[in-house]
Protein backbone atom coordinates (compact mmCIF):
# COMPACT_ATOMS: atom_id res chain seq x y z
CA UNK A 1 0.00 0.00 0.00
CA UNK A 2 1.27 3.50 -0.80
CA UNK A 3 2.74 5.60 2.01
CA UNK A 4 0.14 7.74 3.73
CA UNK A 5 -2.80 5.62 2.67
CA UNK A 6 -5.96 7.05 4.17
CA UNK A 7 -8.69 4.52 3.44
CA UNK A 8 -9.57 1.32 1.65
CA UNK A 9 -13.00 0.82 0.15
CA UNK A 10 -13.71 -2.73 -0.96
CA UNK A 11 -16.58 -4.21 -2.90
CA UNK A 12 -16.40 -7.94 -3.50
CA UNK A 13 -13.00 -8.71 -4.96
CA UNK A 14 -12.38 -5.11 -6.10
CA UNK A 15 -10.98 -2.48 -3.76
CA UNK A 16 -10.03 1.19 -3.95
CA UNK A 17 -7.06 2.64 -2.09
CA UNK A 18 -7.13 6.41 -1.51
CA UNK A 19 -3.76 7.83 -0.48
CA UNK A 20 -3.01 10.91 1.59
CA UNK A 21 -2.17 12.99 -1.50
CA UNK A 22 -5.48 12.18 -3.14
CA UNK A 23 -4.21 9.55 -5.57
CA UNK A 24 -6.40 6.53 -6.11
CA UNK A 25 -5.30 2.99 -6.89
CA UNK A 26 -7.65 0.18 -7.75
CA UNK A 27 -6.75 -3.40 -6.91
CA UNK A 28 -8.32 -6.75 -7.56
CA UNK A 29 -8.05 -9.31 -4.76
CA UNK A 30 -7.07 -12.85 -5.60
CA UNK A 31 -10.17 -15.09 -5.79
CA UNK A 32 -10.53 -17.91 -3.31
CA UNK A 33 -9.14 -21.18 -4.63
CA UNK A 34 -11.66 -23.94 -4.07
CA UNK A 35 -10.08 -27.22 -3.04
CA UNK A 36 -10.16 -29.97 -5.64
CA UNK A 37 -9.56 -33.66 -5.15
CA UNK A 38 -8.21 -36.06 -7.75
CA UNK A 39 -8.47 -39.10 -5.51
CA UNK A 40 -10.82 -40.74 -7.99
CA UNK A 41 -7.77 -41.60 -10.10
CA UNK A 42 -6.28 -43.45 -7.14
CA UNK A 43 -9.50 -45.40 -6.67
CA UNK A 44 -9.54 -46.29 -10.37
CA UNK A 45 -6.05 -47.76 -10.05
CA UNK A 46 -7.31 -50.10 -7.33
CA UNK A 47 -10.60 -51.06 -8.99
CA UNK A 48 -11.13 -54.39 -10.72
CA UNK A 49 -10.54 -54.40 -14.46
CA UNK A 50 -13.82 -56.28 -14.89
CA UNK A 51 -16.25 -56.02 -12.02
CA UNK A 52 -19.22 -58.36 -11.95
CA UNK A 53 -21.25 -60.66 -9.76
CA UNK A 54 -21.50 -58.46 -6.65
CA UNK A 55 -24.80 -56.72 -7.29
CA UNK A 56 -26.42 -58.06 -4.13
CA UNK A 57 -23.67 -56.64 -1.89
CA UNK A 58 -23.76 -53.29 -3.68
CA UNK A 59 -27.54 -53.16 -3.30
CA UNK A 60 -27.29 -53.84 0.44
CA UNK A 61 -24.78 -51.02 0.88
CA UNK A 62 -26.90 -48.68 -1.20
CA UNK A 63 -29.93 -49.47 0.96
CA UNK A 64 -27.91 -48.85 4.12
CA UNK A 65 -26.69 -45.47 2.82
CA UNK A 66 -29.98 -44.18 1.45
CA UNK A 67 -32.43 -45.26 4.16
CA UNK A 68 -34.23 -42.09 5.18
CA UNK A 69 -34.66 -42.88 8.84
CA UNK A 70 -31.85 -41.77 11.13
CA UNK A 71 -29.73 -44.38 12.80
CA UNK A 72 -30.98 -45.21 16.28
CA UNK A 73 -27.42 -45.38 17.59
CA UNK A 74 -23.83 -44.76 16.60
CA UNK A 75 -23.53 -48.46 15.79
CA UNK A 76 -26.38 -48.09 13.32
CA UNK A 77 -24.34 -45.59 11.32
CA UNK A 78 -21.58 -48.15 10.66
CA UNK A 79 -21.30 -50.97 8.16
CA UNK A 80 -18.26 -53.23 8.48
CA UNK A 81 -17.17 -55.86 5.99
CA UNK A 82 -14.92 -58.61 7.39
CA UNK A 83 -13.41 -61.12 5.00
CA UNK A 84 -10.11 -62.96 4.45
CA UNK A 85 -7.46 -61.92 1.94
CA UNK A 86 -8.35 -62.01 -1.75
CA UNK A 87 -12.09 -62.04 -1.08
CA UNK A 88 -12.58 -58.98 -3.27
CA UNK A 89 -13.14 -56.37 -0.56
CA UNK A 90 -11.17 -53.61 -2.27
CA UNK A 91 -12.81 -54.26 -5.65
CA UNK A 92 -16.23 -54.03 -4.00
CA UNK A 93 -15.40 -50.81 -2.15
CA UNK A 94 -13.87 -49.24 -5.25
CA UNK A 95 -16.94 -50.05 -7.35
CA UNK A 96 -19.18 -48.48 -4.70
CA UNK A 97 -17.05 -45.33 -4.57
CA UNK A 98 -16.90 -45.02 -8.37
CA UNK A 99 -20.65 -45.54 -8.77
CA UNK A 100 -22.34 -44.33 -5.56
CA UNK A 101 -26.11 -44.46 -5.06
CA UNK A 102 -28.18 -41.44 -6.05
CA UNK A 103 -28.25 -38.77 -3.36
CA UNK A 104 -25.01 -39.94 -1.75
CA UNK A 105 -21.71 -38.03 -1.56
CA UNK A 106 -18.78 -40.37 -0.95
CA UNK A 107 -15.43 -39.54 0.63
CA UNK A 108 -13.01 -42.45 0.65
CA UNK A 109 -9.58 -43.70 1.58
CA UNK A 110 -8.00 -47.01 0.59
CA UNK A 111 -5.33 -48.12 3.03
CA UNK A 112 -2.74 -50.04 1.06
CA UNK A 113 0.99 -50.63 0.94
CA UNK A 114 0.71 -51.24 -2.81
CA UNK A 115 0.83 -47.48 -3.32
CA UNK A 116 3.48 -45.16 -1.93
CA UNK A 117 2.68 -43.84 1.58
CA UNK A 118 -0.98 -44.73 1.46
CA UNK A 119 -1.14 -46.79 4.63
CA UNK A 120 -0.74 -44.40 7.54
CA UNK A 121 -2.70 -41.85 9.55
CA UNK A 122 -0.94 -38.87 7.99
CA UNK A 123 -1.94 -39.91 4.46
CA UNK A 124 -5.52 -40.56 5.57
CA UNK A 125 -5.81 -37.09 7.08
CA UNK A 126 -4.40 -35.32 4.03
CA UNK A 127 -6.41 -37.23 1.44
CA UNK A 128 -9.75 -37.15 3.26
CA UNK A 129 -9.36 -33.55 4.43
CA UNK A 130 -9.02 -32.41 0.81
CA UNK A 131 -12.09 -34.37 -0.27
CA UNK A 132 -14.18 -32.73 2.46
CA UNK A 133 -13.15 -29.24 1.39
CA UNK A 134 -13.83 -30.08 -2.25
CA UNK A 135 -17.41 -30.96 -1.25
CA UNK A 136 -17.64 -27.81 0.88
CA UNK A 137 -16.52 -25.74 -2.11
CA UNK A 138 -13.96 -23.91 -0.01
CA UNK A 139 -10.24 -23.32 -0.01
CA UNK A 140 -8.47 -25.93 2.06
CA UNK A 141 -6.85 -24.33 5.11
CA UNK A 142 -3.22 -24.84 5.98
CA UNK A 143 -2.72 -27.33 8.81
CA UNK A 144 0.23 -28.69 10.76
CA UNK A 145 0.91 -32.07 12.31
CA UNK A 146 -0.59 -30.67 15.50
CA UNK A 147 -3.84 -29.36 13.96
CA UNK A 148 -4.59 -31.65 11.02
CA UNK A 149 -6.69 -34.15 12.98
CA UNK A 150 -8.94 -31.57 14.63
CA UNK A 151 -9.33 -29.80 11.28
CA UNK A 152 -10.28 -33.11 9.67
CA UNK A 153 -12.97 -33.86 12.25
CA UNK A 154 -14.41 -30.34 12.00
CA UNK A 155 -14.48 -30.55 8.19
CA UNK A 156 -16.21 -33.94 8.41
CA UNK A 157 -18.97 -32.56 10.60
CA UNK A 158 -19.46 -29.48 8.41
CA UNK A 159 -19.57 -31.56 5.23
CA UNK A 160 -22.12 -33.95 6.72
CA UNK A 161 -24.28 -30.98 7.74
CA UNK A 162 -24.03 -29.45 4.26
CA UNK A 163 -25.01 -32.72 2.60
CA UNK A 164 -27.96 -33.06 4.96
CA UNK A 165 -29.12 -29.50 4.19
CA UNK A 166 -29.13 -30.40 0.49
CA UNK A 167 -31.17 -33.54 1.03
CA UNK A 168 -28.13 -35.74 0.45
CA UNK A 169 -26.06 -38.03 2.66
CA UNK A 170 -22.34 -38.12 3.36
CA UNK A 171 -20.77 -41.56 3.37
CA UNK A 172 -17.17 -42.20 4.44
CA UNK A 173 -15.63 -45.36 2.96
CA UNK A 174 -12.38 -46.71 4.40
CA UNK A 175 -10.95 -49.92 2.99
CA UNK A 176 -8.10 -52.02 4.38
CA UNK A 177 -8.18 -51.24 8.11
CA UNK A 178 -5.94 -54.28 8.63
CA UNK A 179 -3.21 -52.75 6.42
CA UNK A 180 -2.85 -49.59 8.50
CA UNK A 181 0.82 -49.43 9.53
CA UNK A 182 -0.32 -47.72 12.74
CA UNK A 183 -1.86 -51.05 13.75
CA UNK A 184 1.31 -52.99 13.08
CA UNK A 185 3.84 -50.60 14.60
CA UNK A 186 3.18 -51.68 18.19
CA UNK A 187 2.74 -49.66 21.40
CA UNK A 188 2.69 -45.90 20.97
CA UNK A 189 1.39 -46.08 17.40
CA UNK A 190 -1.77 -44.32 16.28
CA UNK A 191 -4.31 -45.89 13.97
CA UNK A 192 -6.63 -44.57 11.29
CA UNK A 193 -9.50 -46.46 12.94
CA UNK A 194 -9.18 -44.27 16.04
CA UNK A 195 -9.93 -41.20 13.87
CA UNK A 196 -13.22 -42.57 12.56
CA UNK A 197 -16.15 -40.71 14.16
CA UNK A 198 -17.50 -42.22 17.36
CA UNK A 199 -20.94 -40.68 16.84
CA UNK A 200 -21.50 -39.70 13.19
CA UNK A 201 -23.85 -36.72 12.91
CA UNK A 202 -26.23 -35.27 10.32
CA UNK A 203 -27.17 -38.69 8.95
CA UNK A 204 -23.61 -39.56 8.02
CA UNK A 205 -22.79 -43.21 7.35
CA UNK A 206 -19.43 -45.02 7.57
CA UNK A 207 -18.49 -48.16 5.62
CA UNK A 208 -15.23 -49.94 6.49
CA UNK A 209 -13.65 -53.12 5.24
CA UNK A 210 -10.75 -55.31 6.27
CA UNK A 211 -9.58 -58.74 7.35
CA UNK A 212 -10.60 -60.18 10.73
CA UNK A 213 -6.99 -59.94 11.90
CA UNK A 214 -5.34 -57.93 13.29
CA UNK A 215 -8.22 -56.92 15.59
CA UNK A 216 -9.36 -53.37 16.31
CA UNK A 217 -6.33 -51.36 17.53
CA UNK A 218 -5.86 -50.54 21.20
CA UNK A 219 -6.09 -46.79 20.63
CA UNK A 220 -9.73 -47.06 19.52
CA UNK A 221 -12.03 -46.02 22.37
CA UNK A 222 -13.94 -48.84 24.04
CA UNK A 223 -17.24 -47.03 23.33
CA UNK A 224 -16.47 -46.75 19.60
CA UNK A 225 -18.97 -48.44 17.23
CA UNK A 226 -16.18 -50.56 15.71
Secondary structure, DSSP 8 states (H G I E B T S, - for coil): --TTEEEEEEETTEEEEEETTS-EEEEE----------HHHHHHHHS-SS--S-HHHHHHHHHHHH-SS--SSSGGGEEEEE--TTSSHHHHHHHHHHT--TTEEEEEEE-BSSSTTBSSHHHHHHHHHHHHHHHHTS------TTTHHHHHHHHHHHHHHHHHHTT-EEEEEEE-GGG-HHHHS-TT---SGGGS-SS--TT-EEEEEE-S-S-S-TTS-TTS--
